[in-house]
Amino acid sequence: MNQRVNIPKVLSTTNITPRKSMRFPPSGKELNFSALFAIKCVSFTFFFGTLIFCGFYIGSFMISYVTSNLNTITPTSMVGIKDQKECQNSGGIWSNTQCLEN
């Protein structure tokens, strides 16, 4: 009653090959990662990001400065009036020996 049963070998471990990722098409070259290249990219991005941010900041400051100065009214002196009473009679304001328009 000793019978021999042939059991087929399912897979041999020598026949299994690891699957390569199909994320990138095979080119025959290995992907070479360079830390120096990564540092250059990060520095480049940081530098130009800072430059753009500062540009917008300075631009908005200049726009607000110009628009605030447009609303400023500076008084002008009335020519020919050298007396305080004459200045007040003409509707001006006497200040520092000058008659300023109101």
C-alpha angles and dihedrals in degrees: 000000000000104000124172117226119203110222112190117233107248102203130343115222091230092062096055114099122188115250115243118224113259091208092108124029113254110262102168092250129099118235107259114206115200120195090201091057091050091050090050092051093049092047092048092050093046093048096050093040089055091046092053093045092051091046092056091045094051092043094052090047091052093048092050091046093051095045092048091052091052090065095050115107117205118195119235126213121249108238120231099019111113101158127081094220093049089049093052091046091054092051098257133127120243112225131158094348091308133104110229126195116251 
